[in-house]
């Protein structure tokens, strides 16, 4: 996309359709951010629990560090996690074929967050380079027209969320230059 996006030639129906796509994009971004925050919170909780339980050194020799089920010879044998080296039971870990060993669920979740975080780095880099993402450019281009259209077609609650998003995006543009 160039610096300026001209959507003035769109019909009202096309503008409404574009508006709905932009709305879905904002909703999807919000859900993804919420999901990432939830995953990060789970990891923090698990880390706190692990830190507490590791102070009880004998406990991990006899019980799973995650579910606290006692290890039994054949029924619930212990497996050492390749990443954190704690002992876990079969239900709290998964076999990693690539590394040929067991990895506990929290470590699997942590590595997933790292991968997601690297994508987050990419999007931050793109955002800093281009100042606003595609949906914000479209929203900026349609803003004046949509002010009129929203009176006829958009429910109040969704319009307010777009106004908030617009204010945030405009503030970000002012801060960045």
N, C-alpha and C positions, 0 to 999 in steps of 0.2 A: 504494500500500500504506500502511496505517496504521502506527502505532508498533509495535503488537504483532500478530503473525501467529499465528493459532490453527489448527493443523493436527491437533489431537487427534482430530477426528472422521473422519479418513481411516482406511480399512482398512489392514491390513498390506501388502496387494498394492498399493494406491494409494501408500502411503508408499515402498515399494520403487521404484515407477515414478518418483515425484518424486525420489527419491534418485539414480536413474540419470540423470535430466535434469540435476540439479545437478552430478553428476560430469562429464557431457559439457560443461556450461557451464564448469567449472573447467579442463578439458582444453583447450577451445577458447581460453579466455583465455590459458593458458600458451603454446599454440602461436603465438598472435598476438604475444605479447610476444617470443618467441624470433625470430619472423620480422622484427619491427621492429628488434631488436638486430642481426640479420644485415644488414639493409639499411643501418643506421647505420654498421656496421663497413665495408661496401663503400664507402660514401661517404667515410669517413675515409681508407681506403686510396687511393682515387682522388685525393683532395685532396693527400695526401702525394706521390703519384707526379707529379701535375700541378705541384706546387710545385717539385719537383726538376727536372723537364723544362723548366719555363719559364726557369730560370736559363741554360739553353742556348738563347739567343734565336734563333739561326739554325736550330735543330733544328725548330721548329714551322713554319717557312717551307717546309721540304722534306719533313717527315714528319708523319703523324697523331700527335697528342699522346697518344692512347689506345692504339693498337695498334702504333705506330711503323713502319707501312708507308709507304714513300716515295710521294709524290704523283707521278702521271704524267698527262700532258695529258688524254687521253680515257679511259684505263682506270681510273684512280683519282684523280679530280680532287679538289681540296680545297674544303671548304665551311666557312664561318665560322659558329660557333655564335652564336645570337642572345643567349644569356645570358652565357657566359664569354668570348666573342670569340676563342677559340682555333680553329685550323684542325683539322678532322677529315675523315676519309674517309667515303664513303657507308655503309660497313658499321658505323661507330661513331656514326652520327647518324640522325635521322629528320626528315622534313619536317613542319613544324607548319603545317597549313592555316590555322588561326586567325590566326597571326602572320605567315604567308607567308614562312617562312624555315626554316633548319635549326637543330635543337637537338641537341647531343650527348647520348649515352645517360646519362652521369653527371649532367648538368644535369636531364634528364628525371626521373631517379631522385631527385635532390635536391628537385625541386618536388613529387614524389609524397610524399616524407617530410614536407615542410612541410604538405601537406594532411592527412596522417595525424596529424602533430603537433597540428594544430588540433583534430582529433577527440580526441586525447589530452587536450588542454586541457579540452574539454567534459566528458569522463569524470571528470577530476580535480575539476572544479567540481561535478559531480553528486555525486561521492563525498564531497567535503568538506561538501556541504549535507545529504546524507542519511546520512552516516556509514558505511553499508554498502550494498552492492548487493543486488539481489533474491535471488540465490542464497545469499548469506550469511545473509539473513533466514530463508529457507526452511531452511537448514542449522541455524540456531540454534533454530528452532521444532521441528525433527525430531530434534535432537541426543540428547535423553534416550531417545527411542523407538528411535533407530537404534543406540544402544549395545547394546541387546538384540538388535536385528535383525541386526547385523553378525556376531554370534557364529554365526548360522545361514546367512547368505546372502552375505557379502562376503569376497573373498579378502584375506589379510593385507596384501599390498603396497598395495592401493588404500585400505584403511582407514587405513593409516599416513599416506598423503598427505593424506587428509581431516582427520586429527587435526592434522597440521602446519598445514594451511590454517585450521583452526578456531583453533588457538593464535595464529596470526598475526593473524587477524581480531579475536579477542578483545583482543589486545594493542593493535591499532589503535584499537579502541573505547575502551579505557582511556586511551590517549594523547589522543584527541580530546575526551574529556569525559565 
